[in-house]
Amino acid sequence: MTELIHGDALLVANHLAKSSVDLVYLDPPFNVGTKFRARTTDAGATSRVTGPVAYRDQFPSKTAFLDWLFERLNVIHGLLASTGSLWLHLDQRTVHEAKVRLDALFGEENFRGEVIWVPGNGGRGNGPTTTHQTLLFYSKTDEFTWNAKDPELREPYAKTSLSMHFKERDEDGRHYRERTIGKKTYRYYADLGRLRGSVWSDCPSMLSNTPLRSETTGYPTQKPLALLERIVRATSNEGDLVLDPFMGSGTTLEAALKHGRRAVGSDIGELSITTVTKRLQRAGHPVEVVDASSRTASHRAKPRAKRAPAPRARRSGPAS
Ligand SMILES: C[S@@+](CC[C@H](N)C(=O)[O-])C[C@H]1O[C@@H](n2cnc3c(N)ncnc32)[C@H](O)[C@@H]1O
């Protein structure tokens, strides 16, 4: 049963034990200064943003927004397991200030990198318009999951690189190349592809916002399932608990459940709760809605017995 916590993300600690969460993805309001309405569909083909207000993204100032966000991030940090990690998804409005505050909360050494997500929208306005959003990735300690060999994190080598460098074959006939860096020799297999870089432009937002696609829920600012599937597979393992405190249409929860993780989400909006309920039930996942302010709901997401460290990856040296 997947728990949907209806209420302020500040209250998720009423429902989750300390150090019980393996992965958190947060896609909060971005301090845009507007309200977001749900989309309605006319004649099955066009999409109009004329539905009910899903949520208000309006704060008195940037500082007020960041103070609000970090009050919640402080709580969420306490819920993360020692091997847990967190993605914070923001845009150019606040990501730089948020990075400084996250460095202070997690420790600068636990900043593991950032992803530039290119949703594929055109630019508008004067000057170099921003056509990307930024996802900051932090771990709680230096032991964290990074599934470098998962196909989600691989991409094909360039054809020229394949023909120039991957000339060796192993006993199974697989093409590879070897490189010696320092005193260590690394072997790279052609069929594994290379490790994906930090610019992700292959998860377009139209996947989640085109009314003709079944993925579309009509919830505003819905993120593509492909983006969340990559995040879930890259930075958690089967059976892990994935939390999305600002779940919106429930993309993270659907991605987590699809890949054998446990999921829990919260949202303050009624429309989010009804949207996620429908979405997960349609995908065959039973849900239970609980009130965030009640402490009566189960604390069933208890810390699990410590796993063998095998699937955990420390990022040191080039990935093979
Ligand atoms: C950008 S949307 C999330 C979209 C989501 N990632 C998706 O794919 O559909 C931000 C969400 O934060 C929710 N929200 C705003 N303030 C909140 C709060 N204090 N606690 C929990 N949720 C909140 C809004 O209702 C909205 O659904």
The ligand as an ORCA input file, in Angstrom:
! r2SCAN-3c Opt
* xyz 0 1
  C       6.168     21.607     -9.316
  S       4.816     20.803     -8.570
  C       5.355     19.115     -8.521
  C       5.135     18.429     -9.826
  C       5.532     16.960     -9.811
  N       6.964     16.776     -9.760
  C       4.974     16.210    -10.995
  O       5.724     15.568    -11.755
  O       3.766     16.250    -11.192
  C       4.974     21.359     -6.919
  C       3.973     20.770     -5.965
  O       4.259     21.238     -4.632
  C       3.045     21.285     -3.918
  N       3.216     22.087     -2.699
  C       3.302     23.430     -2.579
  N       3.503     23.769     -1.294
  C       3.575     22.609     -0.587
  C       3.797     22.300      0.776
  N       4.000     23.248      1.700
  N       3.810     21.012      1.147
  C       3.606     19.998      0.224
  N       3.368     20.252     -1.069
  C       3.377     21.536     -1.486
  C       2.045     21.855     -4.920
  O       0.722     21.561     -4.546
  C       2.508     21.166     -6.208
  O       1.760     20.002     -6.445
*
